[in-house]
Amino acid sequence: MLIEREIKHGENHCPQGERIPTLEQGLLLTRDLDSKINIELKDHETEPRPFYLAAKILDCIQKTRIPLDNVVISSFNHGWLNWIQSQGLEIEIQALVGKIDDTSLAVNNPHEFTRFVNAGVDGIITDFPQEFFTQKRI
């Protein structure tokens, strides 16, 4: 979760040996680029204690000193989002709703990205932000 690790061949469409950045590294890059990041918290029902993941995420956000208006936290676990709100930090949260299945909600196709930008959306979630970083910022 918060630890850098090496990717196995073909995993997540990445070349073998590529490193997955830590959350801290991603937050620092986002801060340095003065960009915005959406952190989606996924509930795998393996937390050692209630709100463990949410607390770790908040600790990392505070450690990096990223401006809180550059951070969005989203999740299908609304209990986590309520807990985050109760901590008194001015972080935008987004409650995800709907059926969770194999359908991706991420925009990973450059043509789809351009179509949504031209339609005037407020934000786009993608698995490959580096592919769109040079295009019009949202």
Long-range contacts (C-beta under 8 A, 24 or more apart in sequence): 1-53, 1-56, 2-56, 2-60, 12-127, 23-57, 23-60, 24-60, 24-63, 24-64, 27-60, 27-61, 27-64, 27-66, 27-71, 28-64, 28-66, 30-66, 30-70, 31-64, 31-65, 31-66, 31-67, 31-70, 34-70, 35-70, 35-137, 36-70, 36-71, 36-72, 36-123, 37-66, 37-70, 37-71, 37-72, 38-72, 38-73, 38-74, 38-94, 38-123, 38-125, 39-71, 39-72, 39-73, 39-74, 40-73, 40-74, 40-75, 40-96, 40-125, 41-73, 41-74, 41-75, 41-77, 41-80, 42-75, 42-76, 43-75, 43-76, 43-77, 43-80, 51-80, 51-83, 53-80, 54-80, 54-83, 54-84, 58-84, 58-87, 58-89, 61-89, 61-91, 72-123, 76-100, 110-135
